[in-house]
Amino acid sequence: MTRDEDGHPVDILCRDGVTLHGHIWMASADRPIGAVIINAATGVRARFYHRYARFLAAHGFEVLTCDYRGIGLSRPARLRGCGYRWRDWGKLDCDAALRFMRAHRTDAPLMVVGHSIGGFLPGLAESAPLIDRILTVSAQYAWWGDYAPRHRLPLFLKWHVAMPLLTALFGYFPGRRLGWLEDLPAGVAFEWAFRGPRFERSHPPEARAEAVRRMAAVEARILAVAMTDDPIGTLPAVRRTLACYRNAMRAALLLSPRDYGREKIGHFDLFRENHAEGFWRDTLTWLRDGDIPRPERLVIP
């Protein structure tokens, strides 16, 4: 394959026979610094991260993006009744992406950049011990008790009352027509809506110990980033996620919009192209060199 600014379409086969669709960007150098998988947030298409993927490729990384089952390019012809669940995105989809990237690029460290739920899902993958380094941005698994206090009630009503009711009515969550992210399979929406403070409780009783064991098997170095004005990926939510990776080397940064000369950033804006000369370059410090950018902002050393 040759390098292309738009990436090369790829198909990724999961263990259960489902095929995911995504893109891969070739590194600007003959031998990449690392192989990076970008994991999306819930209800966000992988194309939202394509500009960041191109940025990383231009700085020497080979980069993979793909849509989870039920989303974007990986959406089935009929979403209602497809049976896809949130945990499948980690156990099956993230696992397939890791195996694909490891087979594709055996000569480079394997890394994950995970946004929101995308920073939690890798720990559910059997292949997660292959990961060398992880960068999480606002990583959380959407327990309502971790939402920022002044936003907690409206977010609870939106995602934990309205969403499951609409999902029960339509057979899937019609997020697109509401302007609330993408449509979601019912299993994904219900897991989000009814998640408690212990993530494994959303698994069947016989699968809970295995889910905890998989998270504990991750020994990658993890740098977690939280924003002071993020109502969803709050510092308590990020801490809760990091606690699941109990055998990994973990650090966390609490950043402010003022660090990048902004009035607000929130849950999504760090992956927009206007952060290329700020946050995106900070991520290179971690992904390329393994050094922590802005160490004065460390809250978990």
Phi and psi restraints in degrees (value plus and minus 20) as a CYANA .aco file:
   2 THR   PHI    -128.0   -88.0
   2 THR   PSI     139.8   179.8
   3 ARG   PHI     -91.5   -51.5
   3 ARG   PSI     118.5   158.5
   4 ASP   PHI    -162.3  -122.3
   4 ASP   PSI     112.9   152.9
   5 GLU   PHI     -83.7   -43.7
   5 GLU   PSI     -45.4    -5.4
   6 ASP   PHI    -112.5   -72.5
   6 ASP   PSI     -19.2    20.8
   7 GLY   PHI      56.8    96.8
   7 GLY   PSI     144.3   184.3
   8 HIS   PHI    -128.5   -88.5
   8 HIS   PSI     108.1   148.1
   9 PRO   PHI     -80.3   -40.3
   9 PRO   PSI     119.1   159.1
  10 VAL   PHI    -157.0  -117.0
  10 VAL   PSI     131.6   171.6
  11 ASP   PHI    -133.4   -93.4
  11 ASP   PSI     115.6   155.6
  12 ILE   PHI    -145.0  -105.0
  12 ILE   PSI     100.7   140.7
  13 LEU   PHI    -111.6   -71.6
  13 LEU   PSI     106.2   146.2
  14 CYS   PHI    -108.1   -68.1
  14 CYS   PSI     144.7   184.7
  15 ARG   PHI     -82.2   -42.2
  15 ARG   PSI     -46.5    -6.5
  16 ASP   PHI    -113.1   -73.1
  16 ASP   PSI     -10.7    29.3
  17 GLY   PHI      74.1   114.1
  17 GLY   PSI     -28.8    11.2
  18 VAL   PHI     -93.3   -53.3
  18 VAL   PSI     118.2   158.2
  19 THR   PHI    -125.4   -85.4
  19 THR   PSI     107.6   147.6
  20 LEU   PHI    -116.7   -76.7
  20 LEU   PSI     132.5   172.5
  21 HIS   PHI    -142.1  -102.1
  21 HIS   PSI     116.2   156.2
  22 GLY   PHI    -178.4  -138.4
  22 GLY   PSI    -178.7  -138.7
  23 HIS   PHI    -160.8  -120.8
  23 HIS   PSI     132.2   172.2
  24 ILE   PHI    -147.3  -107.3
  24 ILE   PSI     118.1   158.1
  25 TRP   PHI    -130.8   -90.8
  25 TRP   PSI     108.9   148.9
  26 MET   PHI    -101.7   -61.7
  26 MET   PSI     127.3   167.3
  27 ALA   PHI     -88.5   -48.5
  27 ALA   PSI     132.7   172.7
  28 SER   PHI     -90.7   -50.7
  28 SER   PSI     -44.3    -4.3
  29 ALA   PHI    -116.2   -76.2
  29 ALA   PSI     139.8   179.8
  30 ASP   PHI     -83.4   -43.4
  30 ASP   PSI     -58.5   -18.5
  31 ARG   PHI    -137.1   -97.1
  31 ARG   PSI      95.3   135.3
  32 PRO   PHI     -89.1   -49.1
  32 PRO   PSI     133.1   173.1
  33 ILE   PHI     -87.0   -47.0
  33 ILE   PSI     -57.4   -17.4
  34 GLY   PHI    -185.6  -145.6
  34 GLY   PSI     143.6   183.6
  35 ALA   PHI    -126.6   -86.6
  35 ALA   PSI      99.1   139.1
  36 VAL   PHI    -135.1   -95.1
  36 VAL   PSI     112.3   152.3
  37 ILE   PHI    -128.2   -88.2
  37 ILE   PSI     108.3   148.3
  38 ILE   PHI    -120.3   -80.3
  38 ILE   PSI      97.3   137.3
  39 ASN   PHI    -117.9   -77.9
  39 ASN   PSI     106.2   146.2
  40 ALA   PHI     -98.3   -58.3
  40 ALA   PSI     144.6   184.6
  41 ALA   PHI     -96.2   -56.2
  41 ALA   PSI     148.0   188.0
  42 THR   PHI     -84.7   -44.7
  42 THR   PSI     112.0   152.0
  43 GLY   PHI      52.5    92.5
  43 GLY   PSI      -2.0    38.0
  44 VAL   PHI    -139.5   -99.5
  44 VAL   PSI     108.3   148.3
  45 ARG   PHI     -89.9   -49.9
  45 ARG   PSI     129.8   169.8
  46 ALA   PHI     -80.6   -40.6
  46 ALA   PSI     -46.7    -6.7
  47 ARG   PHI     -83.4   -43.4
  47 ARG   PSI     -41.0    -1.0
  48 PHE   PHI     -79.7   -39.7
  48 PHE   PSI     -46.1    -6.1
  49 TYR   PHI    -122.0   -82.0
  49 TYR   PSI     -13.6    26.4
  50 HIS   PHI     -85.1   -45.1
  50 HIS   PSI     -57.4   -17.4
  51 ARG   PHI     -85.7   -45.7
  51 ARG   PSI     -58.6   -18.6
  52 TYR   PHI     -86.9   -46.9
  52 TYR   PSI     -57.6   -17.6
  53 ALA   PHI     -81.0   -41.0
  53 ALA   PSI     -63.6   -23.6
  54 ARG   PHI     -82.9   -42.9
  54 ARG   PSI     -58.3   -18.3
  55 PHE   PHI     -80.0   -40.0
  55 PHE   PSI     -67.6   -27.6
  56 LEU   PHI     -84.4   -44.4
  56 LEU   PSI     -60.7   -20.7
  57 ALA   PHI     -82.3   -42.3
  57 ALA   PSI     -58.5   -18.5
  58 ALA   PHI     -87.2   -47.2
  58 ALA   PSI     -37.6     2.4
  59 HIS   PHI    -127.7   -87.7
  59 HIS   PSI       1.1    41.1
  60 GLY   PHI      81.3   121.3
  60 GLY   PSI     -10.7    29.3
  61 PHE   PHI    -125.9   -85.9
  61 PHE   PSI     131.0   171.0
  62 GLU   PHI    -116.4   -76.4
  62 GLU   PSI     110.8   150.8
  63 VAL   PHI    -149.7  -109.7
  63 VAL   PSI     115.6   155.6
  64 LEU   PHI    -138.8   -98.8
  64 LEU   PSI     111.1   151.1
  65 THR   PHI    -143.6  -103.6
  65 THR   PSI     125.9   165.9
  66 CYS   PHI    -175.1  -135.1
  66 CYS   PSI     134.8   174.8
  67 ASP   PHI    -106.7   -66.7
  67 ASP   PSI     115.8   155.8
  68 TYR   PHI     -82.3   -42.3
  68 TYR   PSI     138.1   178.1
  69 ARG   PHI     -75.5   -35.5
  69 ARG   PSI     113.3   153.3
  70 GLY   PHI      72.1   112.1
  70 GLY   PSI     -23.9    16.1
  71 ILE   PHI    -145.5  -105.5
  71 ILE   PSI     122.0   162.0
  72 GLY   PHI      32.2    72.2
  72 GLY   PSI    -145.6  -105.6
  73 LEU   PHI     -86.6   -46.6
  73 LEU   PSI     -39.5     0.5
  74 SER   PHI    -119.9   -79.9
  74 SER   PSI      -4.4    35.6
  75 ARG   PHI     -97.7   -57.7
  75 ARG   PSI     113.5   153.5
  76 PRO   PHI     -95.1   -55.1
  76 PRO   PSI     148.7   188.7
  77 ALA   PHI     -80.6   -40.6
  77 ALA   PSI     -52.5   -12.5
  78 ARG   PHI    -149.1  -109.1
  78 ARG   PSI      93.2   133.2
  79 LEU   PHI     -99.1   -59.1
  79 LEU   PSI     -55.2   -15.2
  80 ARG   PHI     -85.1   -45.1
  80 ARG   PSI     105.0   145.0
  81 GLY   PHI      62.8   102.8
  81 GLY   PSI     -11.2    28.8
  82 CYS   PHI     -91.3   -51.3
  82 CYS   PSI     -43.4    -3.4
  83 GLY   PHI      62.6   102.6
  83 GLY   PSI     -13.8    26.2
  84 TYR   PHI     -93.9   -53.9
  84 TYR   PSI     122.4   162.4
  85 ARG   PHI    -144.4  -104.4
  85 ARG   PSI     141.6   181.6
  86 TRP   PHI     -78.4   -38.4
  86 TRP   PSI     -65.6   -25.6
  87 ARG   PHI     -85.2   -45.2
  87 ARG   PSI     -43.9    -3.9
  88 ASP   PHI     -83.5   -43.5
  88 ASP   PSI     -51.8   -11.8
  89 TRP   PHI     -81.4   -41.4
  89 TRP   PSI     -52.0   -12.0
  90 GLY   PHI    -108.2   -68.2
  90 GLY   PSI     -74.6   -34.6
  91 LYS   PHI     -82.8   -42.8
  91 LYS   PSI     -55.8   -15.8
  92 LEU   PHI    -130.6   -90.6
  92 LEU   PSI     -70.2   -30.2
  93 ASP   PHI     -92.8   -52.8
  93 ASP   PSI     -70.3   -30.3
  94 CYS   PHI     -83.5   -43.5
  94 CYS   PSI     -57.5   -17.5
  95 ASP   PHI     -81.4   -41.4
  95 ASP   PSI     -63.7   -23.7
  96 ALA   PHI     -84.7   -44.7
  96 ALA   PSI     -60.3   -20.3
  97 ALA   PHI     -84.7   -44.7
  97 ALA   PSI     -59.7   -19.7
  98 LEU   PHI     -85.3   -45.3
  98 LEU   PSI     -64.8   -24.8
  99 ARG   PHI     -85.2   -45.2
  99 ARG   PSI     -58.5   -18.5
 100 PHE   PHI     -82.4   -42.4
 100 PHE   PSI     -67.8   -27.8
 101 MET   PHI     -90.1   -50.1
 101 MET   PSI     -55.2   -15.2
 102 ARG   PHI     -86.2   -46.2
 102 ARG   PSI     -60.9   -20.9
 103 ALA   PHI     -89.8   -49.8
 103 ALA   PSI     -55.8   -15.8
 104 HIS   PHI     -91.4   -51.4
 104 HIS   PSI     -56.9   -16.9
 105 ARG   PHI    -155.7  -115.7
 105 ARG   PSI      72.6   112.6
 106 THR   PHI    -107.7   -67.7
 106 THR   PSI     -30.8     9.2
 107 ASP   PHI    -124.4   -84.4
 107 ASP   PSI      -1.3    38.7
 108 ALA   PHI    -161.7  -121.7
 108 ALA   PSI     129.4   169.4
 109 PRO   PHI     -78.7   -38.7
 109 PRO   PSI     122.6   162.6
 110 LEU   PHI    -117.9   -77.9
 110 LEU   PSI     106.6   146.6
 111 MET   PHI    -151.1  -111.1
 111 MET   PSI     137.6   177.6
 112 VAL   PHI    -150.6  -110.6
 112 VAL   PSI     114.5   154.5
 113 VAL   PHI    -130.2   -90.2
 113 VAL   PSI      96.6   136.6
 114 GLY   PHI    -139.1   -99.1
 114 GLY   PSI     104.2   144.2
 115 HIS   PHI    -121.7   -81.7
 115 HIS   PSI     107.5   147.5
 116 SER   PHI      38.1    78.1
 116 SER   PSI    -143.0  -103.0
 117 ILE   PHI     -81.7   -41.7
 117 ILE   PSI     -42.8    -2.8
 118 GLY   PHI     -84.6   -44.6
 118 GLY   PSI     -36.3     3.7
 119 GLY   PHI    -108.6   -68.6
 119 GLY   PSI     -33.3     6.7
 120 PHE   PHI    -117.4   -77.4
 120 PHE   PSI     -57.1   -17.1
 121 LEU   PHI     -79.5   -39.5
 121 LEU   PSI     -54.8   -14.8
 122 PRO   PHI     -76.6   -36.6
 122 PRO   PSI     -50.1   -10.1
 123 GLY   PHI     -87.1   -47.1
 123 GLY   PSI     -34.7     5.3
 124 LEU   PHI    -109.0   -69.0
 124 LEU   PSI     -27.4    12.6
 125 ALA   PHI    -105.8   -65.8
 125 ALA   PSI     116.2   156.2
 126 GLU   PHI     -80.9   -40.9
 126 GLU   PSI     -50.4   -10.4
 127 SER   PHI    -106.2   -66.2
 127 SER   PSI     -16.1    23.9
 128 ALA   PHI     -77.0   -37.0
 128 ALA   PSI     -51.1   -11.1
 129 PRO   PHI     -81.2   -41.2
 129 PRO   PSI     -32.6     7.4
 130 LEU   PHI     -92.7   -52.7
 130 LEU   PSI     -38.3     1.7
 131 ILE   PHI     -94.9   -54.9
 131 ILE   PSI     113.6   153.6
 132 ASP   PHI    -110.9   -70.9
 132 ASP   PSI     -58.4   -18.4
 133 ARG   PHI    -169.6  -129.6
 133 ARG   PSI     122.6   162.6
 134 ILE   PHI    -149.6  -109.6
 134 ILE   PSI     117.3   157.3
 135 LEU   PHI    -136.8   -96.8
 135 LEU   PSI     100.8   140.8
 136 THR   PHI    -130.6   -90.6
 136 THR   PSI     123.3   163.3
 137 VAL   PHI    -144.8  -104.8
 137 VAL   PSI      93.8   133.8
 138 SER   PHI      35.9    75.9
 138 SER   PSI      19.0    59.0
 139 ALA   PHI     -93.5   -53.5
 139 ALA   PSI     107.7   147.7
 140 GLN   PHI    -183.3  -143.3
 140 GLN   PSI     146.7   186.7
 141 TYR   PHI    -141.0  -101.0
 141 TYR   PSI       8.2    48.2
 142 ALA   PHI      45.1    85.1
 142 ALA   PSI      18.4    58.4
 143 TRP   PHI     -99.3   -59.3
 143 TRP   PSI     107.3   147.3
 144 TRP   PHI     -80.9   -40.9
 144 TRP   PSI     -47.2    -7.2
 145 GLY   PHI     -86.5   -46.5
 145 GLY   PSI     -34.4     5.6
 146 ASP   PHI    -115.6   -75.6
 146 ASP   PSI     -24.4    15.6
 147 TYR   PHI     -83.6   -43.6
 147 TYR   PSI     133.4   173.4
 148 ALA   PHI     -78.1   -38.1
 148 ALA   PSI     114.6   154.6
 149 PRO   PHI     -71.8   -31.8
 149 PRO   PSI     -63.0   -23.0
 150 ARG   PHI     -97.0   -57.0
 150 ARG   PSI     -31.9     8.1
 151 HIS   PHI    -125.6   -85.6
 151 HIS   PSI     -23.2    16.8
 152 ARG   PHI     -82.4   -42.4
 152 ARG   PSI     -66.1   -26.1
 153 LEU   PHI     -84.9   -44.9
 153 LEU   PSI     -71.7   -31.7
 154 PRO   PHI     -82.7   -42.7
 154 PRO   PSI     -55.7   -15.7
 155 LEU   PHI     -89.0   -49.0
 155 LEU   PSI     -57.9   -17.9
 156 PHE   PHI     -83.1   -43.1
 156 PHE   PSI     -65.0   -25.0
 157 LEU   PHI     -84.9   -44.9
 157 LEU   PSI     -56.3   -16.3
 158 LYS   PHI     -92.3   -52.3
 158 LYS   PSI     -72.9   -32.9
 159 TRP   PHI    -114.8   -74.8
 159 TRP   PSI     -39.8     0.2
 160 HIS   PHI    -137.7   -97.7
 160 HIS   PSI     -23.1    16.9
 161 VAL   PHI    -141.9  -101.9
 161 VAL   PSI     -80.8   -40.8
 162 ALA   PHI     -84.9   -44.9
 162 ALA   PSI     -64.3   -24.3
 163 MET   PHI     -82.1   -42.1
 163 MET   PSI     -69.9   -29.9
 164 PRO   PHI     -85.7   -45.7
 164 PRO   PSI     -52.3   -12.3
 165 LEU   PHI     -85.9   -45.9
 165 LEU   PSI     -64.9   -24.9
 166 LEU   PHI     -86.7   -46.7
 166 LEU   PSI     -55.6   -15.6
 167 THR   PHI     -85.4   -45.4
 167 THR   PSI     -62.2   -22.2
 168 ALA   PHI     -83.9   -43.9
 168 ALA   PSI     -54.1   -14.1
 169 LEU   PHI     -93.1   -53.1
 169 LEU   PSI     -64.1   -24.1
 170 PHE   PHI    -115.4   -75.4
 170 PHE   PSI     -37.8     2.2
 171 GLY   PHI      66.9   106.9
 171 GLY   PSI     -22.8    17.2
 172 TYR   PHI    -181.0  -141.0
 172 TYR   PSI     147.8   187.8
 173 PHE   PHI    -111.4   -71.4
 173 PHE   PSI      95.8   135.8
 174 PRO   PHI    -102.9   -62.9
 174 PRO   PSI      40.6    80.6
 175 GLY   PHI     -83.8   -43.8
 175 GLY   PSI     -54.3   -14.3
 176 ARG   PHI     -84.7   -44.7
 176 ARG   PSI     -64.0   -24.0
 177 ARG   PHI     -90.3   -50.3
 177 ARG   PSI     -40.9    -0.9
 178 LEU   PHI    -110.1   -70.1
 178 LEU   PSI     -31.0     9.0
 179 GLY   PHI      55.7    95.7
 179 GLY   PSI      -0.5    39.5
 180 TRP   PHI    -125.9   -85.9
 180 TRP   PSI      53.0    93.0
 181 LEU   PHI      43.7    83.7
 181 LEU   PSI    -176.9  -136.9
 182 GLU   PHI    -108.1   -68.1
 182 GLU   PSI     146.5   186.5
 183 ASP   PHI     -82.6   -42.6
 183 ASP   PSI     129.0   169.0
 184 LEU   PHI    -148.0  -108.0
 184 LEU   PSI     123.7   163.7
 185 PRO   PHI     -79.4   -39.4
 185 PRO   PSI     130.6   170.6
 186 ALA   PHI     -77.9   -37.9
 186 ALA   PSI     -61.3   -21.3
 187 GLY   PHI     -82.4   -42.4
 187 GLY   PSI     -55.4   -15.4
 188 VAL   PHI     -88.0   -48.0
 188 VAL   PSI     -68.6   -28.6
 189 ALA   PHI     -81.8   -41.8
 189 ALA   PSI     -62.1   -22.1
 190 PHE   PHI     -89.7   -49.7
 190 PHE   PSI     -58.5   -18.5
 191 GLU   PHI     -82.9   -42.9
 191 GLU   PSI     -60.6   -20.6
 192 TRP   PHI     -83.4   -43.4
 192 TRP   PSI     -68.9   -28.9
 193 ALA   PHI     -83.5   -43.5
 193 ALA   PSI     -54.6   -14.6
 194 PHE   PHI    -131.3   -91.3
 194 PHE   PSI      -3.5    36.5
 195 ARG   PHI     -85.5   -45.5
 195 ARG   PSI     118.7   158.7
 196 GLY   PHI    -126.8   -86.8
 196 GLY   PSI    -192.8  -152.8
 197 PRO   PHI     -87.5   -47.5
 197 PRO   PSI     -38.7     1.3
 198 ARG   PHI    -131.4   -91.4
 198 ARG   PSI      91.8   131.8
 199 PHE   PHI     -79.2   -39.2
 199 PHE   PSI     -54.4   -14.4
 200 GLU   PHI     -87.2   -47.2
 200 GLU   PSI     -36.1     3.9
 201 ARG   PHI     -89.3   -49.3
 201 ARG   PSI     -35.1     4.9
 202 SER   PHI    -103.0   -63.0
 202 SER   PSI     -24.3    15.7
 203 HIS   PHI    -113.1   -73.1
 203 HIS   PSI     137.0   177.0
 204 PRO   PHI     -78.6   -38.6
 204 PRO   PSI     130.6   170.6
 205 PRO   PHI     -71.9   -31.9
 205 PRO   PSI     -58.9   -18.9
 206 GLU   PHI     -92.6   -52.6
 206 GLU   PSI     -32.9     7.1
 207 ALA   PHI    -125.4   -85.4
 207 ALA   PSI     -23.0    17.0
 208 ARG   PHI     -89.4   -49.4
 208 ARG   PSI     -64.0   -24.0
 209 ALA   PHI     -82.5   -42.5
 209 ALA   PSI     -58.3   -18.3
 210 GLU   PHI     -86.3   -46.3
 210 GLU   PSI     -58.7   -18.7
 211 ALA   PHI     -83.4   -43.4
 211 ALA   PSI     -63.5   -23.5
 212 VAL   PHI     -84.8   -44.8
 212 VAL   PSI     -60.5   -20.5
 213 ARG   PHI     -83.1   -43.1
 213 ARG   PSI     -60.0   -20.0
 214 ARG   PHI     -84.6   -44.6
 214 ARG   PSI     -62.5   -22.5
 215 MET   PHI     -81.0   -41.0
 215 MET   PSI     -59.9   -19.9
 216 ALA   PHI     -92.1   -52.1
 216 ALA   PSI     -38.7     1.3
 217 ALA   PHI     -97.0   -57.0
 217 ALA   PSI     -31.8     8.2
 218 VAL   PHI     -96.0   -56.0
 218 VAL   PSI     103.9   143.9
 219 GLU   PHI    -140.5  -100.5
 219 GLU   PSI      -3.4    36.6
 220 ALA   PHI     -87.8   -47.8
 220 ALA   PSI     140.4   180.4
 221 ARG   PHI    -100.4   -60.4
 221 ARG   PSI     110.8   150.8
 222 ILE   PHI    -141.7  -101.7
 222 ILE   PSI     108.8   148.8
 223 LEU   PHI    -134.8   -94.8
 223 LEU   PSI     100.2   140.2
 224 ALA   PHI    -125.7   -85.7
 224 ALA   PSI     116.9   156.9
 225 VAL   PHI    -136.3   -96.3
 225 VAL   PSI     110.7   150.7
 226 ALA   PHI    -146.0  -106.0
 226 ALA   PSI     129.8   169.8
 227 MET   PHI    -128.5   -88.5
 227 MET   PSI     121.0   161.0
 228 THR   PHI     -85.3   -45.3
 228 THR   PSI     -43.6    -3.6
 229 ASP   PHI    -126.4   -86.4
 229 ASP   PSI      -2.2    37.8
 230 ASP   PHI    -108.2   -68.2
 230 ASP   PSI      95.9   135.9
 231 PRO   PHI     -97.4   -57.4
 231 PRO   PSI     -34.8     5.2
 232 ILE   PHI    -125.5   -85.5
 232 ILE   PSI     -75.3   -35.3
 233 GLY   PHI    -107.0   -67.0
 233 GLY   PSI      39.9    79.9
 234 THR   PHI     -90.8   -50.8
 234 THR   PSI     149.3   189.3
 235 LEU   PHI     -80.5   -40.5
 235 LEU   PSI     -62.5   -22.5
 236 PRO   PHI     -78.7   -38.7
 236 PRO   PSI     -58.8   -18.8
 237 ALA   PHI     -86.3   -46.3
 237 ALA   PSI     -61.5   -21.5
 238 VAL   PHI     -85.7   -45.7
 238 VAL   PSI     -61.5   -21.5
 239 ARG   PHI     -82.2   -42.2
 239 ARG   PSI     -59.7   -19.7
 240 ARG   PHI     -83.5   -43.5
 240 ARG   PSI     -61.3   -21.3
 241 THR   PHI     -84.9   -44.9
 241 THR   PSI     -67.0   -27.0
 242 LEU   PHI     -81.8   -41.8
 242 LEU   PSI     -53.1   -13.1
 243 ALA   PHI     -82.3   -42.3
 243 ALA   PSI     -47.2    -7.2
 244 CYS   PHI     -89.7   -49.7
 244 CYS   PSI     -49.8    -9.8
 245 TYR   PHI    -108.6   -68.6
 245 TYR   PSI      40.1    80.1
 246 ARG   PHI     -91.3   -51.3
 246 ARG   PSI     -36.6     3.4
 247 ASN   PHI    -125.7   -85.7
 247 ASN   PSI     -11.5    28.5
 248 ALA   PHI    -111.8   -71.8
 248 ALA   PSI     139.0   179.0
 249 MET   PHI    -104.4   -64.4
 249 MET   PSI      95.8   135.8
 250 ARG   PHI    -141.4  -101.4
 250 ARG   PSI     121.5   161.5
 251 ALA   PHI    -163.0  -123.0
 251 ALA   PSI     135.2   175.2
 252 ALA   PHI    -160.1  -120.1
 252 ALA   PSI     121.4   161.4
 253 LEU   PHI    -132.9   -92.9
 253 LEU   PSI     115.7   155.7
 254 LEU   PHI    -129.0   -89.0
 254 LEU   PSI      87.4   127.4
 255 LEU   PHI    -123.8   -83.8
 255 LEU   PSI     135.5   175.5
 256 SER   PHI    -135.3   -95.3
 256 SER   PSI     129.6   169.6
 257 PRO   PHI     -72.8   -32.8
 257 PRO   PSI     -51.4   -11.4
 258 ARG   PHI     -83.6   -43.6
 258 ARG   PSI     -45.8    -5.8
 259 ASP   PHI     -81.6   -41.6
 259 ASP   PSI     -43.9    -3.9
 260 TYR   PHI    -137.3   -97.3
 260 TYR   PSI      -1.5    38.5
 261 GLY   PHI      48.4    88.4
 261 GLY   PSI      10.2    50.2
 262 ARG   PHI    -137.8   -97.8
 262 ARG   PSI     138.8   178.8
 263 GLU   PHI    -106.7   -66.7
 263 GLU   PSI     -51.5   -11.5
 264 LYS   PHI    -172.3  -132.3
 264 LYS   PSI     131.1   171.1
 265 ILE   PHI    -152.9  -112.9
 265 ILE   PSI     -69.9   -29.9
 266 GLY   PHI      51.9    91.9
 266 GLY   PSI    -166.8  -126.8
 267 HIS   PHI    -109.1   -69.1
 267 HIS   PSI     -41.7    -1.7
 268 PHE   PHI    -138.2   -98.2
 268 PHE   PSI     -45.8    -5.8
 269 ASP   PHI     -88.2   -48.2
 269 ASP   PSI     -40.3    -0.3
 270 LEU   PHI     -82.9   -42.9
 270 LEU   PSI     -39.0     1.0
 271 PHE   PHI    -117.6   -77.6
 271 PHE   PSI     -11.2    28.8
 272 ARG   PHI    -107.3   -67.3
 272 ARG   PSI     131.6   171.6
 273 GLU   PHI     -84.0   -44.0
 273 GLU   PSI     -40.3    -0.3
 274 ASN   PHI     -92.1   -52.1
 274 ASN   PSI     -20.2    19.8
 275 HIS   PHI    -123.7   -83.7
 275 HIS   PSI      -7.0    33.0
 276 ALA   PHI     -81.4   -41.4
 276 ALA   PSI     -58.6   -18.6
 277 GLU   PHI    -109.5   -69.5
 277 GLU   PSI     -21.0    19.0
 278 GLY   PHI    -136.1   -96.1
 278 GLY   PSI    -112.7   -72.7
 279 PHE   PHI     -82.4   -42.4
 279 PHE   PSI     -60.5   -20.5
 280 TRP   PHI     -79.5   -39.5
 280 TRP   PSI     -61.4   -21.4
 281 ARG   PHI     -88.6   -48.6
 281 ARG   PSI     -52.3   -12.3
 282 ASP   PHI     -82.2   -42.2
 282 ASP   PSI     -57.2   -17.2
 283 THR   PHI     -85.0   -45.0
 283 THR   PSI     -49.0    -9.0
 284 LEU   PHI     -82.8   -42.8
 284 LEU   PSI     -54.8   -14.8
 285 THR   PHI     -77.7   -37.7
 285 THR   PSI     -58.9   -18.9
 286 TRP   PHI    -101.5   -61.5
 286 TRP   PSI     -69.7   -29.7
 287 LEU   PHI     -90.0   -50.0
 287 LEU   PSI     -58.9   -18.9
 288 ARG   PHI    -104.9   -64.9
 288 ARG   PSI     -62.8   -22.8
 289 ASP   PHI    -130.2   -90.2
 289 ASP   PSI     -35.2     4.8
 290 GLY   PHI      54.8    94.8
 290 GLY   PSI      -5.3    34.7
 291 ASP   PHI    -119.5   -79.5
 291 ASP   PSI     131.1   171.1
 292 ILE   PHI    -109.1   -69.1
 292 ILE   PSI     100.5   140.5
 293 PRO   PHI     -95.1   -55.1
 293 PRO   PSI     130.4   170.4
 294 ARG   PHI      30.2    70.2
 294 ARG   PSI      35.3    75.3
 295 PRO   PHI     -81.4   -41.4
 295 PRO   PSI     -39.7     0.3
 296 GLU   PHI     -86.2   -46.2
 296 GLU   PSI     -34.1     5.9
 297 ARG   PHI    -117.5   -77.5
 297 ARG   PSI     -11.2    28.8
 298 LEU   PHI     -84.7   -44.7
 298 LEU   PSI     113.0   153.0
 299 VAL   PHI    -137.4   -97.4
 299 VAL   PSI     -40.7    -0.7
 300 ILE   PHI    -148.1  -108.1
 300 ILE   PSI      83.6   123.6
